[in-house]
Amino acid sequence: MKTALFFLLSIISLSAFCQDTSERYVIIKIIGGKVLYTDPKNDKKREIKEGDRVETISEKNFKLSSINTKLRFKDMISGGERVLIPQQRKENKDKWNFIVYMFQGDTQTGNTTTKGDSDEYYIYLQSIFAGSGKPNEPNVLGILGEEQAFKINTKEFPLDESRYFFVEYKYKNDTISKKIYHQKDSIMVRKNDLFKVDGKPIEESAATNMKLYYYDKIKKNEVYFCDINLHFETDEAVIKAIKAAQ
């Protein structure tokens, strides 16, 4: 009897361990409408419900019924919760940007559940800074206010004068590089630092093709993380609505 019970528990544990973790996002709450999801594996469409798991959070794979529809979801790798809010594009109001805002707890990117594995931690950080999108197809990473701190696992990515994160983007005909300020084990993503050229502030939309890198001067190594789109939300009414959705 004990042998049979041990065997059964072993099978259950093995099944849990072997569970497909590619569907990393769990839908927690859908606010103000419905969401149609296209599975990237087989192109099958289905209406997603609270509690469903999905592989990707992407404009290609999600169709929201209304511009007022909001989506709250959880990243099963980090355990962090985020909220997705659509925003009409200025150049084409029939198309929407997906802006993903994180809870403060999910900005603690050093406290990951990846058990120190370098490759997994790299993928985890990609997800954070690509707004839960793909590295080359990011959503907009929304920041409440004009700056946000992100804690980094400095065992994987040390931070000092010779090792740091930076962004690179196109502005008019120029390529602009901006070092991201760091303090101890955190990097500070600041609007005034990044969106300024020749000492003058520029519009977020004027900075195109932005990419995030990590540079190690000691090893003379440059690591590409992901394309990145940033939006700093400073409207108090909008911030209040976002916090309510969280």
Summary of the structure (lengths in Angstrom):
residues: 246
radius of gyration: 19.8
end to end distance: 48.4
largest distance: 76.4
contacts: 703
relative contact order: 0.12
helix: 20%
strand: 41%
